[in-house]
Amino acid sequence: ATVVKTVEEMNQVLAAGLNHRSVGATNMNEGSSRSHSIFMITVEQCALGADGEDHIRVGKLNMVDLAGSERQSKTGATGERLKEATKINLSLS
């Protein structure tokens, strides 16, 4: 986990994750995800309440990009790309 304090820092972490994504072209999608990605954001806010006490609010957002699960007969995948697609589809079941 990485703790960030600004939007710019969060964008840097997201960009680093995007650089590690595996994508590949198929007949259906030239930028098809070939790996699963999870980006979890927890936002914490501390505010002074009407009672004079600090109150902490926490929100969580999970963004998930599952690897492409296109129908193999429509992708035109062969060889290694077809083996990869088979493994991706198995991981989603």
PyMOL CGO cylinders between C-alpha atoms (Angstrom):
from pymol import cmd
from pymol.cgo import CYLINDER

trace = [
    CYLINDER, 0.00, 0.00, 0.00, 1.12, 3.51, -0.75, 0.3, 1, 1, 1, 1, 1, 1,
    CYLINDER, 1.12, 3.51, -0.75, -0.03, 6.52, 1.28, 0.3, 1, 1, 1, 1, 1, 1,
    CYLINDER, -0.03, 6.52, 1.28, -0.41, 9.74, -0.70, 0.3, 1, 1, 1, 1, 1, 1,
    CYLINDER, -0.41, 9.74, -0.70, -1.50, 13.21, 0.35, 0.3, 1, 1, 1, 1, 1, 1,
    CYLINDER, -1.50, 13.21, 0.35, -2.29, 14.90, -2.97, 0.3, 1, 1, 1, 1, 1, 1,
    CYLINDER, -2.29, 14.90, -2.97, -4.11, 14.18, -6.21, 0.3, 1, 1, 1, 1, 1, 1,
    CYLINDER, -4.11, 14.18, -6.21, -0.79, 14.49, -8.06, 0.3, 1, 1, 1, 1, 1, 1,
    CYLINDER, -0.79, 14.49, -8.06, 0.77, 11.77, -5.88, 0.3, 1, 1, 1, 1, 1, 1,
    CYLINDER, 0.77, 11.77, -5.88, -2.25, 9.53, -6.46, 0.3, 1, 1, 1, 1, 1, 1,
    CYLINDER, -2.25, 9.53, -6.46, -1.95, 10.05, -10.22, 0.3, 1, 1, 1, 1, 1, 1,
    CYLINDER, -1.95, 10.05, -10.22, 1.73, 9.05, -10.04, 0.3, 1, 1, 1, 1, 1, 1,
    CYLINDER, 1.73, 9.05, -10.04, 0.81, 5.79, -8.30, 0.3, 1, 1, 1, 1, 1, 1,
    CYLINDER, 0.81, 5.79, -8.30, -1.91, 5.12, -10.87, 0.3, 1, 1, 1, 1, 1, 1,
    CYLINDER, -1.91, 5.12, -10.87, 0.51, 5.85, -13.73, 0.3, 1, 1, 1, 1, 1, 1,
    CYLINDER, 0.51, 5.85, -13.73, 3.06, 3.42, -12.25, 0.3, 1, 1, 1, 1, 1, 1,
    CYLINDER, 3.06, 3.42, -12.25, 0.37, 0.74, -12.13, 0.3, 1, 1, 1, 1, 1, 1,
    CYLINDER, 0.37, 0.74, -12.13, -0.69, 1.45, -15.71, 0.3, 1, 1, 1, 1, 1, 1,
    CYLINDER, -0.69, 1.45, -15.71, 2.93, 1.02, -16.82, 0.3, 1, 1, 1, 1, 1, 1,
    CYLINDER, 2.93, 1.02, -16.82, 2.90, -2.50, -15.37, 0.3, 1, 1, 1, 1, 1, 1,
    CYLINDER, 2.90, -2.50, -15.37, -0.37, -3.49, -17.09, 0.3, 1, 1, 1, 1, 1, 1,
    CYLINDER, -0.37, -3.49, -17.09, -0.18, -6.17, -19.69, 0.3, 1, 1, 1, 1, 1, 1,
    CYLINDER, -0.18, -6.17, -19.69, -2.23, -5.47, -22.83, 0.3, 1, 1, 1, 1, 1, 1,
    CYLINDER, -2.23, -5.47, -22.83, -2.43, -7.17, -26.18, 0.3, 1, 1, 1, 1, 1, 1,
    CYLINDER, -2.43, -7.17, -26.18, -4.28, -6.78, -29.44, 0.3, 1, 1, 1, 1, 1, 1,
    CYLINDER, -4.28, -6.78, -29.44, -7.11, -9.06, -30.50, 0.3, 1, 1, 1, 1, 1, 1,
    CYLINDER, -7.11, -9.06, -30.50, -9.58, -8.77, -33.38, 0.3, 1, 1, 1, 1, 1, 1,
    CYLINDER, -9.58, -8.77, -33.38, -12.12, -7.38, -30.91, 0.3, 1, 1, 1, 1, 1, 1,
    CYLINDER, -12.12, -7.38, -30.91, -9.94, -4.92, -28.99, 0.3, 1, 1, 1, 1, 1, 1,
    CYLINDER, -9.94, -4.92, -28.99, -6.48, -3.59, -29.82, 0.3, 1, 1, 1, 1, 1, 1,
    CYLINDER, -6.48, -3.59, -29.82, -5.79, -2.71, -26.17, 0.3, 1, 1, 1, 1, 1, 1,
    CYLINDER, -5.79, -2.71, -26.17, -7.29, -5.76, -24.47, 0.3, 1, 1, 1, 1, 1, 1,
    CYLINDER, -7.29, -5.76, -24.47, -6.27, -6.20, -20.82, 0.3, 1, 1, 1, 1, 1, 1,
    CYLINDER, -6.27, -6.20, -20.82, -4.21, -9.35, -20.40, 0.3, 1, 1, 1, 1, 1, 1,
    CYLINDER, -4.21, -9.35, -20.40, -3.86, -9.02, -16.62, 0.3, 1, 1, 1, 1, 1, 1,
    CYLINDER, -3.86, -9.02, -16.62, -6.17, -8.14, -13.74, 0.3, 1, 1, 1, 1, 1, 1,
    CYLINDER, -6.17, -8.14, -13.74, -5.68, -4.78, -12.02, 0.3, 1, 1, 1, 1, 1, 1,
    CYLINDER, -5.68, -4.78, -12.02, -7.09, -3.51, -8.73, 0.3, 1, 1, 1, 1, 1, 1,
    CYLINDER, -7.09, -3.51, -8.73, -6.78, 0.13, -7.64, 0.3, 1, 1, 1, 1, 1, 1,
    CYLINDER, -6.78, 0.13, -7.64, -8.07, 0.72, -4.12, 0.3, 1, 1, 1, 1, 1, 1,
    CYLINDER, -8.07, 0.72, -4.12, -8.53, 4.24, -2.82, 0.3, 1, 1, 1, 1, 1, 1,
    CYLINDER, -8.53, 4.24, -2.82, -9.28, 5.06, 0.81, 0.3, 1, 1, 1, 1, 1, 1,
    CYLINDER, -9.28, 5.06, 0.81, -10.05, 8.70, 1.54, 0.3, 1, 1, 1, 1, 1, 1,
    CYLINDER, -10.05, 8.70, 1.54, -9.96, 9.96, 5.10, 0.3, 1, 1, 1, 1, 1, 1,
    CYLINDER, -9.96, 9.96, 5.10, -11.25, 13.33, 6.23, 0.3, 1, 1, 1, 1, 1, 1,
    CYLINDER, -11.25, 13.33, 6.23, -10.94, 14.82, 9.69, 0.3, 1, 1, 1, 1, 1, 1,
    CYLINDER, -10.94, 14.82, 9.69, -13.37, 17.61, 10.53, 0.3, 1, 1, 1, 1, 1, 1,
    CYLINDER, -13.37, 17.61, 10.53, -14.32, 19.45, 13.67, 0.3, 1, 1, 1, 1, 1, 1,
    CYLINDER, -14.32, 19.45, 13.67, -17.87, 18.53, 14.64, 0.3, 1, 1, 1, 1, 1, 1,
    CYLINDER, -17.87, 18.53, 14.64, -20.53, 20.72, 16.26, 0.3, 1, 1, 1, 1, 1, 1,
    CYLINDER, -20.53, 20.72, 16.26, -19.58, 19.07, 19.54, 0.3, 1, 1, 1, 1, 1, 1,
    CYLINDER, -19.58, 19.07, 19.54, -16.06, 20.49, 19.27, 0.3, 1, 1, 1, 1, 1, 1,
    CYLINDER, -16.06, 20.49, 19.27, -14.55, 17.03, 18.73, 0.3, 1, 1, 1, 1, 1, 1,
    CYLINDER, -14.55, 17.03, 18.73, -12.61, 15.80, 15.70, 0.3, 1, 1, 1, 1, 1, 1,
    CYLINDER, -12.61, 15.80, 15.70, -14.62, 13.36, 13.58, 0.3, 1, 1, 1, 1, 1, 1,
    CYLINDER, -14.62, 13.36, 13.58, -13.07, 11.13, 10.95, 0.3, 1, 1, 1, 1, 1, 1,
    CYLINDER, -13.07, 11.13, 10.95, -14.94, 10.10, 7.83, 0.3, 1, 1, 1, 1, 1, 1,
    CYLINDER, -14.94, 10.10, 7.83, -13.63, 7.28, 5.69, 0.3, 1, 1, 1, 1, 1, 1,
    CYLINDER, -13.63, 7.28, 5.69, -14.65, 6.41, 2.14, 0.3, 1, 1, 1, 1, 1, 1,
    CYLINDER, -14.65, 6.41, 2.14, -13.37, 3.52, 0.05, 0.3, 1, 1, 1, 1, 1, 1,
    CYLINDER, -13.37, 3.52, 0.05, -13.39, 3.10, -3.71, 0.3, 1, 1, 1, 1, 1, 1,
    CYLINDER, -13.39, 3.10, -3.71, -12.25, -0.08, -5.44, 0.3, 1, 1, 1, 1, 1, 1,
    CYLINDER, -12.25, -0.08, -5.44, -11.64, 0.03, -9.18, 0.3, 1, 1, 1, 1, 1, 1,
    CYLINDER, -11.64, 0.03, -9.18, -11.14, -3.33, -10.85, 0.3, 1, 1, 1, 1, 1, 1,
    CYLINDER, -11.14, -3.33, -10.85, -10.05, -4.01, -14.42, 0.3, 1, 1, 1, 1, 1, 1,
    CYLINDER, -10.05, -4.01, -14.42, -10.45, -7.69, -15.20, 0.3, 1, 1, 1, 1, 1, 1,
    CYLINDER, -10.45, -7.69, -15.20, -8.41, -9.12, -18.03, 0.3, 1, 1, 1, 1, 1, 1,
    CYLINDER, -8.41, -9.12, -18.03, -10.30, -9.44, -21.28, 0.3, 1, 1, 1, 1, 1, 1,
    CYLINDER, -10.30, -9.44, -21.28, -12.62, -12.41, -21.48, 0.3, 1, 1, 1, 1, 1, 1,
    CYLINDER, -12.62, -12.41, -21.48, -13.68, -12.09, -25.10, 0.3, 1, 1, 1, 1, 1, 1,
    CYLINDER, -13.68, -12.09, -25.10, -15.07, -15.13, -26.87, 0.3, 1, 1, 1, 1, 1, 1,
    CYLINDER, -15.07, -15.13, -26.87, -12.04, -16.89, -28.24, 0.3, 1, 1, 1, 1, 1, 1,
    CYLINDER, -12.04, -16.89, -28.24, -13.73, -17.70, -31.57, 0.3, 1, 1, 1, 1, 1, 1,
    CYLINDER, -13.73, -17.70, -31.57, -14.20, -13.96, -32.23, 0.3, 1, 1, 1, 1, 1, 1,
    CYLINDER, -14.20, -13.96, -32.23, -10.77, -12.71, -31.17, 0.3, 1, 1, 1, 1, 1, 1,
    CYLINDER, -10.77, -12.71, -31.17, -8.75, -14.41, -33.88, 0.3, 1, 1, 1, 1, 1, 1,
    CYLINDER, -8.75, -14.41, -33.88, -6.24, -15.39, -31.20, 0.3, 1, 1, 1, 1, 1, 1,
    CYLINDER, -6.24, -15.39, -31.20, -3.78, -18.16, -32.04, 0.3, 1, 1, 1, 1, 1, 1,
    CYLINDER, -3.78, -18.16, -32.04, -0.69, -19.66, -30.43, 0.3, 1, 1, 1, 1, 1, 1,
    CYLINDER, -0.69, -19.66, -30.43, 0.48, -17.98, -27.24, 0.3, 1, 1, 1, 1, 1, 1,
    CYLINDER, 0.48, -17.98, -27.24, -2.31, -15.37, -27.31, 0.3, 1, 1, 1, 1, 1, 1,
    CYLINDER, -2.31, -15.37, -27.31, -4.90, -18.18, -27.43, 0.3, 1, 1, 1, 1, 1, 1,
    CYLINDER, -4.90, -18.18, -27.43, -3.24, -19.99, -24.49, 0.3, 1, 1, 1, 1, 1, 1,
    CYLINDER, -3.24, -19.99, -24.49, -3.21, -16.71, -22.59, 0.3, 1, 1, 1, 1, 1, 1,
    CYLINDER, -3.21, -16.71, -22.59, -6.92, -16.14, -23.31, 0.3, 1, 1, 1, 1, 1, 1,
    CYLINDER, -6.92, -16.14, -23.31, -7.73, -19.63, -22.08, 0.3, 1, 1, 1, 1, 1, 1,
    CYLINDER, -7.73, -19.63, -22.08, -5.92, -18.96, -18.78, 0.3, 1, 1, 1, 1, 1, 1,
    CYLINDER, -5.92, -18.96, -18.78, -7.67, -15.59, -18.40, 0.3, 1, 1, 1, 1, 1, 1,
    CYLINDER, -7.67, -15.59, -18.40, -11.09, -17.14, -18.94, 0.3, 1, 1, 1, 1, 1, 1,
    CYLINDER, -11.09, -17.14, -18.94, -10.31, -19.90, -16.42, 0.3, 1, 1, 1, 1, 1, 1,
    CYLINDER, -10.31, -19.90, -16.42, -9.25, -17.31, -13.83, 0.3, 1, 1, 1, 1, 1, 1,
    CYLINDER, -9.25, -17.31, -13.83, -12.65, -15.63, -14.13, 0.3, 1, 1, 1, 1, 1, 1,
    CYLINDER, -12.65, -15.63, -14.13, -14.68, -18.78, -13.47, 0.3, 1, 1, 1, 1, 1, 1,
]
cmd.load_cgo(trace, "trace")
